[in-house]
């Protein structure tokens, strides 16, 4: 299993737009790779959001697919900074 986490901070002025864009983003990702990410927000900062992807096999194009979906859905335009990616595997 591969666990990929994408996290970012949403601009406080664009929270409503970001929520709408996130819904479009999720559907775009699902159409592209057949996975709906788990979406989380920080318990300490409601503007820090995270997407969680659990993959049974490596998907080398995952980052490109996610970045394209974030851009076309309008999510990227709602962020305060950049999206960060981390991937983990079991010991």
Buried (B, 14 or more C-beta within 10 A) or exposed (E): EBEBBBBBBBBEEBEEBBEBBBEBBBEBBEEBBEBEBEEEEEEEEEBBBBBEBEBEEEBEEBBEBBBBBBEEBBBBEBBBEEBEBEBEEEE
